[in-house]
């Protein structure tokens, strides 16, 4: 009878230990999942900022290209006028 009590105590201790480990594992995974979601949210916000800055930069580049094209057209027009005046 005493051996059964010892075996029961050992089995109970093992079950308790396993129960605690399973409980910790479940909640650790939940916490890890929350941490990853938080990190992804921060990364998304940072990417939105980078995309906005990139769009602003590209808008300036597009404006510079249009201004350059207009300046070249103006130069061609002036050159054409000068050539017409000299003929």
C-alpha contacts under 8 A as a table, 3 or more apart, distances in Angstrom:
res1	aa1	res2	aa2	distance
1	X	4	X	5.16
1	X	5	X	6.38
2	X	5	X	5.04
2	X	6	X	6.28
3	X	6	X	5.02
3	X	7	X	6.08
4	X	7	X	4.98
4	X	8	X	5.88
5	X	8	X	4.97
5	X	9	X	6.03
6	X	9	X	5.03
6	X	10	X	6.14
7	X	10	X	5.05
7	X	11	X	6.01
8	X	11	X	5.05
8	X	12	X	5.89
9	X	12	X	5.00
9	X	13	X	6.03
10	X	13	X	5.06
10	X	14	X	6.13
11	X	14	X	5.08
11	X	15	X	6.06
12	X	15	X	5.07
12	X	16	X	6.01
13	X	16	X	5.05
13	X	17	X	6.05
14	X	17	X	5.04
14	X	18	X	6.06
15	X	18	X	5.06
15	X	19	X	5.92
16	X	19	X	4.98
16	X	20	X	6.19
17	X	20	X	5.21
17	X	21	X	6.23
18	X	21	X	5.02
18	X	22	X	6.04
19	X	22	X	5.17
19	X	23	X	6.08
20	X	23	X	5.05
20	X	24	X	6.10
21	X	24	X	5.08
21	X	25	X	6.01
22	X	25	X	5.00
22	X	26	X	6.20
23	X	26	X	5.31
23	X	27	X	6.37
24	X	27	X	5.25
24	X	28	X	5.79
25	X	28	X	5.05
25	X	29	X	6.10
26	X	29	X	5.31
26	X	30	X	6.36
27	X	30	X	4.91
27	X	31	X	6.09
28	X	31	X	5.02
28	X	32	X	5.92
29	X	32	X	4.91
29	X	33	X	5.96
30	X	33	X	5.02
30	X	34	X	6.22
31	X	34	X	5.01
31	X	35	X	6.13
32	X	35	X	5.03
32	X	36	X	6.18
33	X	36	X	5.14
33	X	37	X	6.18
34	X	37	X	5.05
34	X	38	X	6.15
35	X	38	X	5.08
35	X	39	X	6.19
36	X	39	X	5.01
36	X	40	X	6.07
37	X	40	X	5.06
37	X	41	X	6.07
38	X	41	X	5.05
38	X	42	X	6.26
39	X	42	X	5.16
39	X	43	X	6.17
40	X	43	X	4.95
40	X	44	X	6.07
41	X	44	X	5.10
41	X	45	X	6.28
42	X	45	X	5.18
42	X	46	X	6.23
43	X	46	X	5.07
43	X	47	X	6.08
44	X	47	X	5.00
44	X	48	X	6.14
45	X	48	X	5.10
45	X	49	X	6.43
46	X	49	X	5.13
46	X	50	X	6.29
47	X	50	X	4.91
47	X	51	X	6.01
48	X	51	X	5.08
48	X	52	X	6.17
49	X	52	X	5.13
49	X	53	X	6.25
50	X	53	X	5.09
50	X	54	X	6.05
51	X	54	X	4.97
51	X	55	X	6.04
52	X	55	X	5.08
52	X	56	X	6.17
53	X	56	X	5.07
53	X	57	X	6.16
54	X	57	X	5.01
54	X	58	X	6.06
55	X	58	X	5.04
55	X	59	X	6.05
56	X	59	X	5.10
56	X	60	X	6.44
57	X	60	X	5.17
57	X	61	X	6.31
58	X	61	X	4.88
58	X	62	X	6.05
59	X	62	X	5.05
59	X	63	X	6.18
60	X	63	X	5.01
60	X	64	X	6.11
61	X	64	X	5.01
61	X	65	X	6.14
62	X	65	X	5.07
62	X	66	X	6.26
63	X	66	X	5.08
63	X	67	X	6.07
64	X	67	X	4.99
64	X	68	X	5.97
65	X	68	X	5.05
65	X	69	X	6.12
66	X	69	X	5.09
66	X	70	X	6.15
67	X	70	X	5.07
67	X	71	X	6.11
68	X	71	X	5.00
68	X	72	X	6.13
69	X	72	X	5.10
69	X	73	X	6.12
70	X	73	X	5.03
70	X	74	X	6.10
71	X	74	X	5.01
71	X	75	X	6.18
72	X	75	X	5.01
72	X	76	X	6.16
73	X	76	X	5.05
73	X	77	X	6.12
74	X	77	X	5.00
74	X	78	X	6.14
75	X	78	X	5.10
75	X	79	X	5.99
76	X	79	X	5.01
76	X	80	X	6.03
77	X	80	X	5.05
77	X	81	X	6.19
78	X	81	X	4.99
78	X	82	X	6.17
79	X	82	X	5.09
79	X	83	X	6.18
80	X	83	X	5.09
80	X	84	X	6.11
81	X	84	X	5.05
81	X	85	X	6.14
82	X	85	X	5.08
82	X	86	X	6.33
83	X	86	X	5.26
83	X	87	X	6.46
84	X	87	X	5.41
